[in-house]
Amino acid sequence: MFAQDGLPDPNAAIAVPVLAVTGEQDGEHMRHAAVHVALTPLCDPLEVVAIADAGHYPMQETPPLLVSILERFLVDEHL
């Protein structure tokens, strides 16, 4: 975990579809706008989906909505 050799470049581009789900009740640096700015240079394609009524744990706060977002992404992008 703390080794330096063999770790991937943290600035390397990610060439597979990426879904980032944010909770808009989370800290500012974890909300849609900040996540979009941070990940856009690294991820192509990138989809950022914000859940208005969730904070840091959308899987506990809005489970049905999160599952529907994940299913739509997987069906639209990968299956």
N, C-alpha and C positions, 0 to 999 in steps of 0.2 A: 504494500500500500504506500509506503514512503520511498520506494525505490525510484531512481531517476532514469535508469537505463530501461529501454523497452517501452516506455510510455508513449502513447500517440501524441502528435502535435495538437495542443488544445486550440490552435487557430486553423486547423485543416478544415476544408470545406466538407460538408456532409451532403452526399449526392443521392440521398433517398428521401422520399416524402417524410416530413416531420410535422407532427401535430403537437402544439403546445396549448394546454388548457390552463387558463388563469382564473383566479377568483378575484373579482373586483373589490372585495372587502379585505383583501390581503394588503400587505405593505406596498407602498408605491412602486418599489423596484421589482415587484412580482406581478404587477398588473399588465394588462394587454399592451399598452403603449410602450412600456419599458422592455418587456419581453420581445416585442416585435423589433424594436431598435437593436437590442442585443443579439438576437438570433438571425436576423435577415442577412448579415454578411457571411454567416457560416452555413446556413441551410437553404438549399434550393431543390425542391420547392418547400415552402414553409406555410403552414396554416396556423394562425393563432385564434383561438376561440375563448371569449370571455364569458364567465358565468357571473351574472350581476349579483346574485344572492349568496355567493360563496366566498369564503376566505381562503385560507391556506390548505384546507382539506376538503375539496369538492367531492371526494369519494365518500366522505362521511356526511357532508352537509347537503348534497344534492345528488344522491346516487343514481336515481333513474335518469336524470338529465345527463349526467356524465356518461352513463352507459350508452345513451342514444347518440351522444356526440362521438364516442369511440366507435360505435357500430357504423355510423354514417361514414366516418373517415376510412375505416377498414374496407367497407363495401365499395365506396367510391374510388379509393386509391389503390387497393391491393388485391381484392378478390375477383 
